Amino acid sequence: LTASAQVPQIINYQGRITVGGTNYDATGLFKFALVNTAGTVNYWANDGTASGQPATGVSLAVSKGLYSVLLGDTTVSGMTTAIGASVFANSDVRLRVWFSDGSGYQQLTPDQRIAAVGYALVAGTVSDGAITSAKLASGAVTSAALGTSAVGSTAIVDGAVTAAKLG
């Protein structure tokens, strides 16, 4: 029996919004893009816009200034594009957010740097056999972690088993 799962192409993001110094408490309209450090290239946008501000907004509930969204979740209205692992082939990816309380969109600052979680999306693209012994930390694989019959006689180097190692 084998279990496998796809890497979800979504990232959870939580933010806080104030309007006029007061926590916003209503439905807000948001636009999201993953951009380069300079903010001049969209690696991803909630509606697939190639550069600049997305054309389509995402309606989200905001309670006491707090909101949460699953970026790339195409079941969310206005979120038409999943986040591809290729976004994280870039070393510095930033989240740019625009917000509207119904009176026009404002870009929020500063852009937020995406840390390790986004880069985990790349794990789904690692092909079988791509992780070699050179990529493993010394002592990372122990005998307890090896499956029964995982190492056959053809994998044992001549002279590796000595009399002292035989039980």
DSSP file (Angstrom, degrees, kcal/mol; ACC not computed):
  #  RESIDUE AA STRUCTURE BP1 BP2  ACC     N-H-->O    O-->H-N    N-H-->O    O-->H-N    TCO  KAPPA ALPHA  PHI   PSI    X-CA   Y-CA   Z-CA
    1    1 A L              0   0    0      0, 0.0     2,-0.4     0, 0.0     0, 0.0   0.000 360.0 360.0 360.0 128.3    0.0    0.0    0.0
    2    2 A T        -     0   0    0      2,-0.0     2,-0.4     0, 0.0     0, 0.0  -0.951 360.0-155.8-122.1 140.4    1.4    3.4   -1.0
    3    3 A A        +     0   0    0     -2,-0.4     2,-0.3     2,-0.0     0, 0.0  -0.921  19.1 166.0-112.6 140.1    0.2    6.8   -0.1
    4    4 A S        -     0   0    0     -2,-0.4     2,-0.3     2,-0.0    -2,-0.0  -0.985  11.0-170.9-147.8 157.9    0.9    9.9   -2.1
    5    5 A A        -     0   0    0     -2,-0.3     2,-0.2     3,-0.0    -2,-0.0  -0.991  24.9-115.1-147.7 152.2   -0.4   13.4   -2.3
    6    6 A Q        -     0   0    0     -2,-0.3   118,-0.0     1,-0.0    -2,-0.0  -0.603  35.0-111.8 -82.9 148.4   -0.1   16.4   -4.5
    7    7 A V        -     0   0    0     -2,-0.2     2,-0.1   114,-0.1    -1,-0.0  -0.733  38.4-120.6 -78.0 120.1    1.5   19.6   -3.2
    8    8 A P        -     0   0    0      0, 0.0     2,-0.9     0, 0.0   116,-0.1  -0.414  11.2-138.4 -65.5 136.2   -1.3   22.1   -2.9
    9    9 A Q  S    S+     0   0    0     63,-0.1    74,-2.2    -2,-0.1     2,-0.3  -0.255  71.1  96.6 -89.7  46.9   -0.5   25.2   -5.1
   10   10 A I        -     0   0    0     -2,-0.9     2,-0.4    72,-0.2    62,-0.2  -0.947  55.7-154.7-135.9 155.2   -1.8   27.6   -2.4
   11   11 A I  E     -A   71   0A   0     60,-1.8    60,-2.6    -2,-0.3     2,-0.3  -0.998  19.8-130.3-131.5 128.9   -0.3   29.7    0.3
   12   12 A N  E     -A   70   0A   0     -2,-0.4     2,-0.4    58,-0.2    58,-0.2  -0.620  30.1-178.3 -75.9 133.0   -2.1   30.8    3.5
   13   13 A Y  E     -A   69   0A   0     56,-2.7    56,-2.7    -2,-0.3     2,-0.4  -1.000   9.9-170.9-135.4 135.7   -1.8   34.5    4.1
   14   14 A Q  E     +A   68   0A   0     -2,-0.4     2,-0.3    54,-0.2    54,-0.2  -0.972  14.2 168.7-123.8 140.3   -3.2   36.6    7.0
   15   15 A G  E     -A   67   0A   0     52,-2.3    52,-2.3    -2,-0.4     2,-0.4  -0.868  27.4-127.6-142.3 175.7   -3.1   40.3    7.2
   16   16 A R  E     -A   66   0A   0     -2,-0.3     2,-0.4    50,-0.2    50,-0.2  -0.991  19.6-166.9-130.8 138.0   -4.4   43.3    9.1
   17   17 A I        -     0   0    0     48,-3.0     7,-2.2    -2,-0.4     2,-0.4  -0.986   5.4-177.4-129.8 132.8   -6.1   46.3    7.6
   18   18 A T  E     -C   23   0B   0     -2,-0.4     2,-0.5     5,-0.2     5,-0.2  -0.959  10.7-157.9-123.7 147.3   -6.9   49.7    9.2
   19   19 A V  E >  S-C   22   0B   0      3,-2.8     3,-1.3    -2,-0.4    -2,-0.0  -0.985  83.1 -10.4-124.4 119.0   -8.8   52.6    7.6
   20   20 A G  T 3  S-     0   0    0     -2,-0.5    -1,-0.1     1,-0.2     3,-0.1   0.817 130.5 -56.1  62.9  30.6   -8.1   56.0    9.1
   21   21 A G  T 3  S+     0   0    0      1,-0.2     2,-0.4     0, 0.0    -1,-0.2   0.476 117.1 109.5  82.1   2.0   -6.3   54.4   12.0
   22   22 A T  E <  S-C   19   0B   0     -3,-1.3    -3,-2.8    43,-0.0    -1,-0.2  -0.915  79.7-102.5-114.1 137.9   -9.3   52.2   12.9
   23   23 A N  E     -C   18   0B   0     -2,-0.4    -5,-0.2    -5,-0.2     2,-0.2  -0.356  41.1-121.7 -55.8 127.3   -9.5   48.4   12.4
   24   24 A Y        -     0   0    0     -7,-2.2    41,-2.7    40,-0.1    -7,-0.2  -0.509  30.1-175.6 -72.5 140.4  -11.6   47.7    9.3
   25   25 A D        +     0   0    0     39,-0.2     2,-0.3    -2,-0.2    38,-0.2  -0.595  48.3  59.0-143.1  74.8  -14.6   45.5   10.1
   26   26 A A  S    S-     0   0    0     36,-0.4    36,-1.6    -2,-0.2     2,-0.4  -0.926  95.4 -51.6-172.3-173.2  -16.6   44.7    6.9
   27   27 A T  E     -D   61   0C   0     -2,-0.3     2,-0.3    34,-0.2    34,-0.2  -0.676  58.1-168.2 -79.6 133.9  -16.1   42.9    3.6
   28   28 A G  E     -D   60   0C   0     32,-3.0    32,-2.8    -2,-0.4     2,-0.5  -0.836  19.6-126.2-120.6 160.0  -13.1   44.3    1.7
   29   29 A L  E     -DE  59 100C   0     71,-2.5    71,-2.3    -2,-0.3     2,-0.3  -0.916  32.1-176.8-107.2 131.4  -11.8   43.9   -1.8
   30   30 A F  E     -DE  58  99C   0     28,-2.5    28,-3.4    -2,-0.5     2,-0.4  -0.917  17.8-162.6-129.0 151.4   -8.3   42.8   -2.3
   31   31 A K  E     - E   0  98C   0     67,-1.9    67,-2.4    -2,-0.3     2,-0.4  -0.987  15.4-163.5-129.6 143.5   -5.9   42.1   -5.1
   32   32 A F  E     + E   0  97C   0     -2,-0.4    14,-2.4    65,-0.2     2,-0.3  -0.970  12.8 170.3-132.5 141.7   -2.7   40.0   -4.8
   33   33 A A  E     -FE  45  96C   0     63,-2.0    63,-3.3    -2,-0.4     2,-0.6  -0.987  28.0-138.6-146.5 142.2    0.5   39.6   -6.8
   34   34 A L  E     +FE  44  95C   0     10,-2.6     9,-3.3    -2,-0.3    10,-1.4  -0.913  41.4 175.6 -97.1 120.2    3.8   37.8   -6.1
   35   35 A V  E     -FE  42  94C   0     59,-3.3    59,-2.7    -2,-0.6     7,-0.2  -0.708  32.0 -97.6-125.8 168.8    6.4   40.1   -7.4
   36   36 A N    >   -     0   0    0      5,-1.4     3,-1.3    -2,-0.2    57,-0.1  -0.263  53.6 -88.7 -77.2 174.5   10.2   40.6   -7.7
   37   37 A T  T 3  S+     0   0    0     55,-0.4    74,-0.1     1,-0.3    -1,-0.1   0.868 130.6  46.3 -54.5 -41.8   12.1   42.7   -5.2
   38   38 A A  T 3  S-     0   0    0      1,-0.1    -1,-0.3     3,-0.0    -3,-0.0   0.637 107.4-127.6 -77.2 -13.7   11.6   45.9   -7.3
   39   39 A G  S <  S+     0   0    0     -3,-1.3    13,-0.2     2,-0.2    -2,-0.1   0.663  78.8 114.5  76.6  15.6    8.0   45.1   -7.8
   40   40 A T        +     0   0    0      1,-0.1     2,-0.4    11,-0.1    -3,-0.1   0.601  65.7  54.5 -95.3 -12.2    8.3   45.4  -11.6
   41   41 A V        -     0   0    0     10,-0.1    -5,-1.4    -5,-0.0     2,-0.7  -0.983  69.5-145.3-126.4 128.7    7.6   41.7  -12.5
   42   42 A N  E     +F   35   0C   0      8,-1.0    -7,-0.3    -2,-0.4     3,-0.1  -0.835  14.9 179.9 -88.7 117.4    4.5   39.7  -11.5
   43   43 A Y  E    S-     0   0C   0     -9,-3.3     2,-0.3    -2,-0.7    -8,-0.2   0.758  79.1  -5.4 -79.9 -27.8    5.5   36.1  -11.0
   44   44 A W  E     -F   34   0C   0    -10,-1.4   -10,-2.6    -3,-0.1    -1,-0.4  -0.965  64.6-169.8-159.9 148.9    1.9   35.4  -10.1
   45   45 A A  E >   -F   33   0C   0     -2,-0.3     3,-1.7   -12,-0.3   -12,-0.2  -0.985  38.2-111.5-142.9 152.3   -1.3   37.4   -9.7
   46   46 A N  T 3  S+     0   0    0    -14,-2.4    34,-2.2    -2,-0.3    35,-1.0   0.769 120.7  30.5 -56.8 -26.0   -4.7   36.4   -8.4
   47   47 A D  T 3  S-     0   0    0    -15,-0.3    -1,-0.3    32,-0.2    32,-0.1   0.264 119.0-101.2-116.0  11.9   -6.3   36.8  -11.8
   48   48 A G    <   +     0   0    0     -3,-1.7    -2,-0.1     1,-0.2   -15,-0.0   0.519  60.5 165.6  85.3   4.8   -3.2   35.9  -14.0
   49   49 A T        -     0   0    0      1,-0.1    -1,-0.2     7,-0.1     3,-0.1  -0.338  32.2-144.8 -57.0 131.0   -2.3   39.5  -14.8
   50   50 A A  S    S+     0   0    0      1,-0.2    -8,-1.0     3,-0.1     2,-0.3   0.798  73.2   3.6 -74.6 -30.1    1.3   39.5  -16.2
   51   51 A S  S    S+     0   0    0    -10,-0.2    -1,-0.2     2,-0.1   -10,-0.1  -0.995 107.7   6.3-154.9 151.5    2.4   42.8  -14.7
   52   52 A G  S    S-     0   0    0     -2,-0.3    -3,-0.0   -13,-0.2   -13,-0.0  -0.261 104.8  -7.1  76.3-164.0    1.1   45.6  -12.4
   53   53 A Q  S    S-     0   0    0      1,-0.1    -2,-0.1     2,-0.1    -3,-0.1  -0.450  77.2-111.7 -70.0 131.4   -2.1   45.6  -10.5
   54   54 A P        -     0   0    0      0, 0.0    -1,-0.1     0, 0.0   -21,-0.0  -0.236  16.4-136.6 -57.6 153.2   -4.5   42.7  -11.2
   55   55 A A  S    S+     0   0    0      1,-0.1     2,-0.4     2,-0.0    -2,-0.1   0.797  84.4  60.4 -81.8 -30.1   -7.8   43.6  -12.9
   56   56 A T  S    S-     0   0    0     22,-0.1     2,-0.2     2,-0.0    -9,-0.1  -0.831  72.6-146.4-107.4 136.6  -10.0   41.5  -10.7
   57   57 A G        -     0   0    0     -2,-0.4     2,-0.5   -26,-0.1   -26,-0.2  -0.540   8.9-132.4 -95.8 164.9  -10.5   41.8   -7.0
   58   58 A V  E     -D   30   0C   0    -28,-3.4   -28,-2.5    -2,-0.2     2,-0.5  -0.977  18.4-137.2-116.8 124.8  -11.1   39.1   -4.3
   59   59 A S  E     +D   29   0C   0     -2,-0.5     2,-0.4    18,-0.4   -30,-0.2  -0.728  30.9 174.4 -86.8 123.1  -13.9   39.8   -1.8
   60   60 A L  E     -D   28   0C   0    -32,-2.8   -32,-3.0    -2,-0.5     2,-0.3  -0.973  33.2-117.2-132.2 144.3  -12.9   38.9    1.8
   61   61 A A  E     -D   27   0C   0     -2,-0.4     2,-0.5   -34,-0.2     7,-0.4  -0.606  28.1-162.0 -74.5 135.6  -14.4   39.2    5.2
   62   62 A V        -     0   0    0    -36,-1.6     2,-0.5    -2,-0.3   -36,-0.4  -0.990   5.1-170.3-121.9 124.9  -12.4   41.4    7.5
   63   63 A S  B >  S-B   66   0A   0      3,-2.4     3,-2.1    -2,-0.5   -38,-0.2  -0.962  72.1 -20.5-122.0 118.2  -13.1   41.2   11.2
   64   64 A K  T 3  S-     0   0    0     -2,-0.5   -39,-0.2     1,-0.3    -1,-0.2   0.849 128.8 -51.8  54.0  36.6  -11.6   43.7   13.7
   65   65 A G  T 3  S+     0   0    0    -41,-2.7   -48,-3.0     1,-0.2     2,-0.4   0.289 114.7 115.6  88.9  -9.0   -9.0   44.4   11.0
   66   66 A L  E <   +AB  16  63A   0     -3,-2.1    -3,-2.4   -50,-0.2     2,-0.3  -0.767  34.1 168.4-103.0 138.5   -7.9   40.8   10.4
   67   67 A Y  E     -A   15   0A   0    -52,-2.3   -52,-2.3    -2,-0.4     2,-0.3  -0.959  14.3-159.9-140.0 160.4   -8.4   38.8    7.2
   68   68 A S  E     +A   14   0A   0     -7,-0.4     2,-0.3    -2,-0.3   -54,-0.2  -0.995  11.3 176.3-141.3 143.6   -7.1   35.5    5.9
   69   69 A V  E     -A   13   0A   0    -56,-2.7   -56,-2.7    -2,-0.3     2,-0.9  -0.997  31.3-131.9-148.3 147.1   -6.9   34.2    2.3
   70   70 A L  E >   -A   12   0A   0     -2,-0.3     3,-2.0   -58,-0.2   -58,-0.2  -0.853  33.2-142.9 -98.4  98.0   -5.6   31.1    0.6
   71   71 A L  E 3  S+A   11   0A   0    -60,-2.6   -60,-1.8    -2,-0.9    12,-0.2  -0.402  84.1  18.9 -62.9 130.9   -3.5   32.6   -2.3
   72   72 A G  T 3  S+     0   0    0      1,-0.2     2,-1.1   -62,-0.2    -1,-0.3   0.422  82.8 138.2  88.7  -1.2   -3.9   30.5   -5.4
   73   73 A D    X   -     0   0    0     -3,-2.0     3,-2.1     1,-0.2    -1,-0.2  -0.678  37.7-164.3 -80.2 101.9   -7.1   28.8   -4.3
   74   74 A T  T 3  S+     0   0    0     -2,-1.1    -1,-0.2     1,-0.3     4,-0.1   0.503  81.3  71.9 -71.2  -2.6   -9.1   28.8   -7.5
   75   75 A T  T 3  S+     0   0    0      2,-0.1     2,-0.5     3,-0.1    -1,-0.3   0.600  80.5  90.3 -83.6 -10.6  -12.3   28.0   -5.6
   76   76 A V  S X  S-     0   0    0     -3,-2.1     3,-2.4     3,-0.3    -4,-0.1  -0.740  93.8-107.6 -85.6 128.7  -12.2   31.6   -4.2
   77   77 A S  T 3  S+     0   0    0     -2,-0.5   -18,-0.4     1,-0.3    -2,-0.1  -0.325 105.6  17.6 -57.9 129.0  -14.1   34.1   -6.4
   78   78 A G  T 3  S+     0   0    0    -20,-0.1     2,-0.9    -4,-0.1    -1,-0.3   0.270  98.6 103.9  91.2 -10.7  -11.6   36.3   -8.2
   79   79 A M    <   +     0   0    0     -3,-2.4    -3,-0.3    -6,-0.2   -32,-0.2  -0.795  38.0 156.3-103.7  88.5   -8.7   33.9   -7.6
   80   80 A T        +     0   0    0    -34,-2.2     2,-0.4    -2,-0.9   -33,-0.2   0.503  49.6  64.6 -96.6  -4.7   -8.4   32.4  -11.0
   81   81 A T        -     0   0    0    -35,-1.0   -33,-0.1    -3,-0.1     2,-0.1  -0.973  67.1-142.7-129.4 127.0   -4.8   31.2  -11.0
   82   82 A A        -     0   0    0     -2,-0.4     2,-0.7     1,-0.1   -10,-0.2  -0.425  36.3-103.2 -73.6 158.8   -3.0   28.6   -8.8
   83   83 A I        -     0   0    0    -74,-2.2     2,-0.2   -12,-0.2    -1,-0.1  -0.773  36.2-145.0 -89.1 117.8    0.5   29.3   -7.7
   84   84 A G    >   -     0   0    0     -2,-0.7     3,-1.6     1,-0.1     4,-0.4  -0.512  18.2-122.8 -81.1 150.1    3.0   27.4   -9.8
   85   85 A A  G >  S+     0   0    0      1,-0.3     3,-1.5    36,-0.2    37,-0.1   0.768 106.3  75.2 -61.2 -25.4    6.3   26.1   -8.3
   86   86 A S  G >  S+     0   0    0      1,-0.3     3,-1.7     2,-0.2    -1,-0.3   0.761  80.6  70.9 -61.3 -24.0    8.2   28.0  -11.0
   87   87 A V  G X  S+     0   0    0     -3,-1.6     3,-1.1     1,-0.3    -1,-0.3   0.883  96.1  52.8 -56.0 -37.8    7.4   31.2   -9.0
   88   88 A F  G <  S+     0   0    0     -3,-1.5    -1,-0.3    -4,-0.4    -2,-0.2   0.206  79.4  88.0 -93.0  16.0    9.9   30.0   -6.3
   89   89 A A  G <  S+     0   0    0     -3,-1.7     2,-0.4    -4,-0.0    -1,-0.3   0.559  78.8  85.1 -76.4 -11.1   12.7   29.4   -8.8
   90   90 A N  S <  S-     0   0    0     -3,-1.1     3,-0.2    -4,-0.2   -47,-0.0  -0.744  80.2-141.3 -92.3 138.6   13.3   33.1   -7.9
   91   91 A S  S    S+     0   0    0     -2,-0.4     2,-0.4     1,-0.2    -1,-0.1   0.730  88.8  37.8 -76.5 -22.2   15.3   33.8   -4.8
   92   92 A D        +     0   0    0      2,-0.0     2,-0.4    21,-0.0   -55,-0.4  -0.894  67.8 172.4-135.6 104.0   13.3   36.8   -3.5
   93   93 A V        -     0   0    0     -2,-0.4    21,-3.0    21,-0.4     2,-0.4  -0.936  10.3-166.6-114.9 133.4    9.6   36.7   -3.9
   94   94 A R  E     -EG  35 113C   0    -59,-2.7   -59,-3.3    -2,-0.4     2,-0.6  -0.916  18.2-130.9-122.3 145.5    7.3   39.4   -2.4
   95   95 A L  E     -EG  34 112C   0     17,-3.9    17,-2.4    -2,-0.4     2,-0.5  -0.849  20.9-164.7 -94.6 124.5    3.6   39.6   -1.9
   96   96 A R  E     -E   33   0C   0    -63,-3.3   -63,-2.0    -2,-0.6     2,-0.4  -0.929   8.1-167.1-108.1 132.6    2.0   42.9   -3.0
   97   97 A V  E     -E   32   0C   0     11,-0.5    11,-3.1    -2,-0.5     2,-0.4  -0.957  10.9-166.2-124.7 137.8   -1.5   43.6   -1.8
   98   98 A W  E     -EH  31 107C   0    -67,-2.4   -67,-1.9    -2,-0.4     2,-0.4  -0.942  13.1-164.8-116.4 145.3   -4.0   46.2   -2.9
   99   99 A F  E     -EH  30 106C   0      7,-2.6     7,-2.6    -2,-0.4     2,-0.4  -0.976  10.2-175.7-133.7 144.1   -7.1   47.0   -0.8
  100  100 A S  E     -E   29   0C   0    -71,-2.3   -71,-2.5    -2,-0.4     5,-0.2  -0.993  18.8-168.8-138.4 132.8  -10.4   48.8   -1.4
  101  101 A D  S    S-     0   0    0      3,-0.5     4,-0.1    -2,-0.4   -74,-0.1   0.174  79.7 -75.2 -96.4  15.5  -13.2   49.6    1.0
  102  102 A G  S    S+     0   0    0      2,-0.2     3,-0.1   -73,-0.1    -2,-0.0   0.303 122.6  88.3 109.3  -4.4  -15.3   50.5   -2.0
  103  103 A S  S    S-     0   0    0      1,-0.4     2,-0.0     0, 0.0    -3,-0.0  -0.084 104.8 -62.8-116.4  35.0  -13.6   53.9   -2.7
  104  104 A G        -     0   0    0      2,-0.0    -3,-0.5     0, 0.0    -1,-0.4   0.039  63.9 -73.3 100.7 150.7  -10.8   52.7   -5.0
  105  105 A Y        -     0   0    0     -5,-0.2     2,-0.4    -3,-0.1    -5,-0.2  -0.558  38.5-166.9 -83.2 140.5   -7.8   50.5   -4.5
  106  106 A Q  E     -H   99   0C   0     -7,-2.6    -7,-2.6    -2,-0.2     2,-0.4  -0.988  23.3-124.1-122.9 135.2   -4.7   51.4   -2.5
  107  107 A Q  E     -H   98   0C   0     -2,-0.4    -9,-0.3    -9,-0.2     2,-0.3  -0.668  27.4-136.2 -77.5 128.7   -1.5   49.5   -2.7
  108  108 A L        -     0   0    0    -11,-3.1   -11,-0.5    -2,-0.4    -1,-0.0  -0.612  30.4-105.4 -84.0 145.0   -0.5   48.4    0.8
  109  109 A T  S    S+     0   0    0     -2,-0.3     2,-0.1   -13,-0.1   -13,-0.0  -0.941  79.9  27.7-130.5 153.2    3.2   48.9    1.8
  110  110 A P  S    S-     0   0    0      0, 0.0     2,-0.1     0, 0.0    -1,-0.1   0.656  78.9-121.3 -82.9 167.5    5.6   47.4    2.3
  111  111 A D        -     0   0    0     -2,-0.1     2,-0.5   -74,-0.1   -15,-0.2  -0.434  32.4-122.5 -62.1 145.1    5.5   44.3    0.1
  112  112 A Q  E     -G   95   0C   0    -17,-2.4   -17,-3.9    -2,-0.1     2,-0.2  -0.822  17.4-127.1 -99.7 127.3    5.8   41.2    2.3
  113  113 A R  E     -G   94   0C   0     -2,-0.5     2,-0.5   -19,-0.3   -19,-0.3  -0.517  19.6-130.2 -72.5 135.2    8.7   38.8    1.6
  114  114 A I        -     0   0    0    -21,-3.0   -21,-0.4    -2,-0.2    -1,-0.1  -0.755  29.5-164.1 -85.7 127.1    7.6   35.1    1.2
  115  115 A A    >>  -     0   0    0     -2,-0.5     3,-0.9   -23,-0.1     4,-0.8   0.055  45.3 -47.0 -96.5-153.6    9.6   32.8    3.4
  116  116 A A  H 3> S+     0   0    0      1,-0.2     4,-1.1     2,-0.2     3,-0.3   0.743 120.0  69.7 -54.2 -35.9   10.2   29.1    3.4
  117  117 A V  H >4 S+     0   0    0      1,-0.3     3,-0.9     2,-0.2     4,-0.4   0.905  99.5  48.2 -57.1 -45.5    6.6   27.9    3.1
  118  118 A G  H X4 S+     0   0    0     -3,-0.9     3,-1.5     1,-0.3    -1,-0.3   0.875 106.9  57.0 -61.2 -37.3    6.2   29.1   -0.5
  119  119 A Y  H >< S+     0   0    0     -4,-0.8     3,-1.4    -3,-0.3     4,-0.3   0.704  90.1  73.6 -69.8 -18.4    9.4   27.5   -1.5
  120  120 A A  G X< S+     0   0    0     -4,-1.1     3,-1.5    -3,-0.9     4,-0.4   0.721  79.5  75.3 -66.1 -20.0    8.1   24.1   -0.3
  121  121 A L  G X  S+     0   0    0     -3,-1.5     3,-1.2    -4,-0.4    -1,-0.3   0.802  83.3  67.0 -60.0 -27.3    5.9   24.1   -3.4
  122  122 A V  G X  S+     0   0    0     -3,-1.4     3,-2.3    -4,-0.2     4,-0.4   0.775  82.0  76.2 -64.6 -25.8    9.0   23.2   -5.3
  123  123 A A  G X  S+     0   0    0     -3,-1.5     3,-1.2     1,-0.3    -1,-0.2   0.819  86.2  61.6 -56.6 -31.9    9.0   19.8   -3.5
  124  124 A G  G <  S+     0   0    0     -3,-1.2    -1,-0.3    -4,-0.4    -2,-0.2   0.641 101.1  53.5 -69.9 -13.4    6.2   18.7   -5.8
  125  125 A T  G <  S+     0   0    0     -3,-2.3     2,-0.5    -4,-0.2    -1,-0.2   0.439  76.3 115.5-101.6  -0.5    8.5   19.1   -8.8
  126  126 A V    <   -     0   0    0     -3,-1.2     2,-0.1    -4,-0.4     3,-0.1  -0.572  62.3-137.4 -73.4 122.0   11.4   17.0   -7.6
  127  127 A S    >   -     0   0    0     -2,-0.5     3,-2.0     1,-0.1     4,-0.3  -0.418  28.9 -85.4 -81.0 156.2   11.7   14.0   -9.9
  128  128 A D  T 3  S+     0   0    0      1,-0.3    -1,-0.1     2,-0.1     0, 0.0  -0.314 115.9  18.4 -56.9 136.9   12.3   10.5   -8.7
  129  129 A G  T 3  S+     0   0    0      2,-0.1    -1,-0.3    -3,-0.1    -2,-0.1   0.398  90.5 113.3  82.7  -3.0   16.1    9.8   -8.3
  130  130 A A    <   +     0   0    0     -3,-2.0     2,-0.9     1,-0.1    -2,-0.1   0.748  58.9  76.6 -75.1 -22.6   17.0   13.5   -8.2
  131  131 A I        -     0   0    0     -4,-0.3     2,-0.1    -5,-0.0    -2,-0.1  -0.799  69.6-177.1 -93.7 109.9   18.0   13.4   -4.5
  132  132 A T    >   -     0   0    0     -2,-0.9     3,-1.5     1,-0.1     4,-0.4  -0.442  43.9 -96.8-100.0 173.3   21.5   11.8   -4.5
  133  133 A S  G >  S+     0   0    0      1,-0.3     3,-1.2     2,-0.2    -1,-0.1   0.802 121.8  64.4 -61.6 -28.5   23.7   10.8   -1.6
  134  134 A A  G 3  S+     0   0    0      1,-0.2    -1,-0.3     3,-0.0    -3,-0.0   0.745 100.2  52.9 -66.1 -22.4   25.6   14.1   -2.1
  135  135 A K  G <  S+     0   0    0     -3,-1.5     2,-0.4     2,-0.1    -1,-0.2   0.513  94.1  88.8 -90.7  -5.8   22.4   16.0   -1.1
  136  136 A L  S <  S-     0   0    0     -3,-1.2     3,-0.1    -4,-0.4     2,-0.1  -0.745  81.9-115.7 -96.6 139.7   21.9   14.0    2.2
  137  137 A A    >   -     0   0    0     -2,-0.4     3,-2.2     1,-0.1     4,-0.3  -0.385  45.9 -87.5 -66.7 148.4   23.4   15.2    5.4
  138  138 A S  T 3  S+     0   0    0      1,-0.3    -1,-0.1     2,-0.1     0, 0.0  -0.369 115.9  11.3 -58.0 129.7   26.0   12.9    6.9
  139  139 A G  T 3  S+     0   0    0      2,-0.1    -1,-0.3    -3,-0.1    -2,-0.1   0.548  89.5 125.4  78.9   7.8   24.2   10.3    9.1
  140  140 A A    <   +     0   0    0     -3,-2.2     2,-0.6     1,-0.1    -2,-0.1   0.815  65.9  55.0 -70.6 -29.8   20.8   11.3    7.8
  141  141 A V  S    S-     0   0    0     -4,-0.3     2,-0.2    -5,-0.0    -2,-0.1  -0.918  73.3-177.4-109.1 117.6   19.9    7.7    6.7
  142  142 A T    >>  -     0   0    0     -2,-0.6     3,-1.2     1,-0.1     4,-0.6  -0.659  41.8-107.0-108.4 165.8   20.1    5.1    9.5
  143  143 A S  G >4 S+     0   0    0      1,-0.3     3,-0.9    -2,-0.2    -1,-0.1   0.836 119.9  60.2 -60.7 -32.0   19.6    1.4    9.4
  144  144 A A  G 34 S+     0   0    0      1,-0.2    -1,-0.3     3,-0.0    -3,-0.0   0.764 102.7  52.8 -66.5 -23.8   16.3    1.9   11.3
  145  145 A A  G <4 S+     0   0    0     -3,-1.2     2,-0.3     2,-0.1    -1,-0.2   0.574  90.4  94.5 -88.8  -9.5   15.1    4.0    8.4
  146  146 A L  S << S-     0   0    0     -3,-0.9     3,-0.1    -4,-0.6     2,-0.1  -0.641  75.2-125.2 -85.8 139.4   15.8    1.4    5.7
  147  147 A G    >   -     0   0    0     -2,-0.3     3,-2.0     1,-0.1     4,-0.3  -0.349  41.2 -77.1 -76.3 160.9   13.1   -0.9    4.7
  148  148 A T  T 3  S+     0   0    0      1,-0.3    -1,-0.1     2,-0.1     0, 0.0  -0.365 119.8   5.0 -57.6 132.3   13.4   -4.7    4.8
  149  149 A S  T 3  S+     0   0    0      2,-0.1    -1,-0.3    -3,-0.1    -2,-0.1   0.697  89.2 133.8  63.8  21.5   15.5   -5.9    1.8
  150  150 A A    <   +     0   0    0     -3,-2.0     2,-0.6     1,-0.2    -2,-0.1   0.804  65.9  50.7 -71.2 -28.1   16.2   -2.3    0.8
  151  151 A V  S    S-     0   0    0     -4,-0.3    -1,-0.2    -5,-0.0     2,-0.1  -0.944  75.8-169.2-115.8 116.5   19.9   -3.0    0.3
  152  152 A G    >   -     0   0    0     -2,-0.6     3,-1.6     1,-0.1     4,-0.4  -0.450  40.0 -96.7 -96.7 173.5   20.8   -6.0   -1.9
  153  153 A S  G >  S+     0   0    0      1,-0.3     3,-1.0     2,-0.2    -1,-0.1   0.791 121.3  61.4 -61.6 -29.3   24.1   -7.7   -2.4
  154  154 A T  G 3  S+     0   0    0      1,-0.2    -1,-0.3     3,-0.0    -3,-0.0   0.698 101.2  54.4 -71.9 -17.0   24.8   -5.7   -5.6
  155  155 A A  G <  S+     0   0    0     -3,-1.6     2,-0.6     2,-0.1    -1,-0.2   0.485  88.4  92.6 -92.8  -4.0   24.6   -2.4   -3.5
  156  156 A I  S <  S-     0   0    0     -3,-1.0     2,-0.1    -4,-0.4     3,-0.1  -0.808  77.3-129.4 -95.9 124.5   27.3   -3.6   -1.0
  157  157 A V    >   -     0   0    0     -2,-0.6     3,-2.4     1,-0.1     4,-0.4  -0.444  34.7 -94.1 -71.4 140.8   30.8   -2.5   -1.9
  158  158 A D  T 3  S+     0   0    0      1,-0.3    -1,-0.1    -2,-0.1     0, 0.0  -0.308 112.7  16.0 -53.8 132.8   33.5   -5.3   -1.9
  159  159 A G  T 3  S+     0   0    0      2,-0.2    -1,-0.3    -3,-0.1    -2,-0.1   0.402  92.0 113.2  83.0  -0.9   35.2   -5.4    1.5
  160  160 A A    <   +     0   0    0     -3,-2.4     2,-0.7     1,-0.1    -2,-0.1   0.801  67.8  62.1 -73.6 -27.6   32.5   -3.2    3.2
  161  161 A V  S    S-     0   0    0     -4,-0.4     2,-0.2    -5,-0.0    -2,-0.2  -0.883  73.1-174.8-104.0 117.8   31.4   -6.1    5.4
  162  162 A T    >>  -     0   0    0     -2,-0.7     3,-1.2     1,-0.1     4,-0.6  -0.579  41.2-103.3-105.3 169.6   34.1   -7.3    7.7
  163  163 A A  G >4 S+     0   0    0      1,-0.3     3,-1.0     2,-0.2    -1,-0.1   0.846 121.0  60.1 -59.9 -34.7   34.2  -10.3   10.1
  164  164 A A  G 34 S+     0   0    0      1,-0.2    -1,-0.3     3,-0.0    -3,-0.0   0.756 103.2  52.5 -65.8 -23.8   33.7   -7.8   13.0
  165  165 A K  G <4 S+     0   0    0     -3,-1.2     2,-0.3     2,-0.0    -1,-0.2   0.560  89.6  94.0 -89.4  -9.2   30.4   -6.7   11.5
  166  166 A L    <<        0   0    0     -3,-1.0    -5,-0.0    -4,-0.6    -3,-0.0  -0.668 360.0 360.0 -87.6 138.8   29.0  -10.2   11.1
  167  167 A G              0   0    0     -2,-0.3    -1,-0.1     0, 0.0    -3,-0.0   0.418 360.0 360.0 -97.8 360.0   26.8  -11.5   14.0
